[in-house]
Amino acid sequence: MLAAIGLRAWADATTVIGVTEELRENARFAFGNFVRSSWNAITVAELDGAVAGWAARENFDDTISDFWVDPAYQRLGVGSRLLLVIERQIVQRGFFAGKLESHAHNDPAISFFRKHGYSVSWLSLKYSQKLDREVQSIGLQKQLVEMESESYGFGF
């Protein structure tokens, strides 16, 4: 079920970059493998008793490696509540900021994260062998814990 949600959300997010059937099949395999092997890193979101999405921090660090809301449940607050839970997990692990990566043309995801306080920290161009072309990637970051500033120099 989680793999299917991830695949639907991924397919929705990648329509602008064009996806071959081979790549779709690779994604289906990758989602299935990930949810079986990394189930302990996954946080599930439900709405009215139905699984509506999931997110993961694959390495239990400050990076959100996966964030998938079923297209049927988008714009209902599921993603906002899921993000809040993930951010709390990041802070509980002792990190001050959360970060993630997406393809740069994933406007709905970028808008969602920016609306929730994330800002662009980098932009790069990577060659995708599976797509046989360069794809722009974007990194987003949000300060989750306010850092106390210490002043330097003379205290006037």
C-alpha positions in Angstrom: 0.0 0.0 0.0 2.8 2.5 0.9 4.7 1.6 -2.3 1.6 2.2 -4.4 1.0 5.6 -2.7 4.6 6.6 -3.3 4.4 5.5 -6.9 1.2 7.5 -7.6 2.7 10.6 -5.9 6.0 10.2 -7.8 4.2 9.7 -11.1 2.2 12.9 -10.5 5.4 14.8 -9.6 7.4 13.6 -12.6 5.0 14.3 -15.4 6.8 17.6 -16.2 10.1 15.8 -16.8 8.8 12.9 -18.8 9.0 9.3 -17.7 9.5 6.2 -19.7 7.7 2.9 -18.9 11.1 1.4 -18.0 11.7 4.2 -15.5 8.2 3.8 -14.1 8.9 0.0 -13.6 12.2 0.9 -11.9 10.4 3.3 -9.6 7.8 0.6 -8.8 10.6 -1.8 -7.8 12.4 0.9 -5.8 9.4 1.9 -3.8 8.5 -1.7 -3.0 12.1 -2.4 -1.9 12.3 0.8 0.1 9.2 0.2 2.2 10.1 -3.4 2.9 13.7 -2.6 3.9 13.3 0.7 5.6 9.9 0.4 7.2 11.3 1.6 10.6 12.3 4.9 9.0 8.7 5.6 7.7 6.0 7.7 9.3 2.5 7.1 8.0 -0.2 9.7 7.7 -3.9 8.7 7.9 -7.0 10.6 7.2 -10.4 9.3 8.4 -8.8 5.8 8.9 -7.3 5.6 5.4 -3.5 5.7 4.7 -3.1 9.0 2.9 0.7 9.4 2.7 4.1 8.8 4.2 7.5 10.3 4.8 10.8 8.9 5.7 14.2 9.9 7.1 16.2 7.0 5.6 19.3 7.7 7.7 17.5 9.0 10.8 19.3 12.3 10.3 18.2 15.8 9.3 17.3 14.8 5.8 13.7 14.0 4.7 14.5 11.4 2.1 10.9 10.7 1.1 7.7 12.7 1.3 4.7 11.2 -0.5 1.0 12.2 -0.2 -1.4 10.3 -2.3 -2.7 12.7 -5.0 -6.3 11.9 -3.9 -5.4 13.3 -0.4 -3.4 16.4 -1.4 -4.5 19.8 -0.3 -6.5 18.4 2.6 -3.9 19.2 5.3 -2.3 15.7 5.3 1.1 16.9 4.1 1.2 19.8 6.6 0.5 17.5 9.6 2.9 14.9 8.3 5.7 17.5 7.8 5.1 18.8 11.4 5.6 15.2 12.8 8.8 14.7 10.7 10.2 18.0 11.8 9.6 17.1 15.4 11.5 13.8 14.9 14.4 15.8 13.4 14.6 18.1 16.4 14.2 15.2 18.8 17.3 13.6 17.2 19.3 16.8 18.1 19.3 18.5 14.7 18.7 22.2 14.3 17.5 22.2 10.6 15.6 19.9 8.2 16.5 19.5 4.6 15.4 17.7 1.5 15.9 17.5 -2.3 13.6 17.4 -5.2 13.7 17.9 -9.0 13.7 21.6 -9.7 10.5 21.4 -11.8 8.4 19.9 -9.1 6.6 23.2 -8.6 3.8 21.8 -6.3 6.3 20.3 -3.9 8.6 23.3 -3.9 5.7 25.6 -3.2 4.4 23.3 -0.4 7.8 23.3 1.4 8.4 27.0 0.8 4.9 27.7 2.3 6.1 25.8 5.3 9.2 27.9 5.8 11.8 26.0 3.7 14.1 28.0 1.5 16.3 27.1 -1.5 19.8 26.2 -0.3 21.2 25.0 -3.6 20.4 24.2 -7.2 22.4 21.8 -9.4 22.2 20.0 -12.7 22.8 16.3 -12.7 22.9 13.8 -15.6 20.3 11.1 -15.2 21.3 8.0 -16.9 17.7 6.6 -16.7 16.3 9.7 -18.4 19.4 10.1 -20.7 19.5 13.8 -20.0 20.4 16.4 -17.4 17.9 17.1 -14.7 17.9 20.1 -12.3 17.8 19.3 -8.6 16.9 21.7 -5.8 17.8 21.5 -2.2 15.6 23.1 0.4 16.3 23.7 4.1 14.5 25.1 7.1 15.8 26.2 10.5 13.8 24.2 13.1 15.5 25.4 16.3 16.5 29.0 16.9 20.2 29.3 17.5 21.2 31.5 20.4 23.5 34.2 19.1 26.6 35.0 21.1 28.2 38.4 20.5 31.8 38.7 19.8 34.1 41.5 20.6 33.6 44.2 23.1 30.3 44.5 24.9 29.5 48.2 24.7 
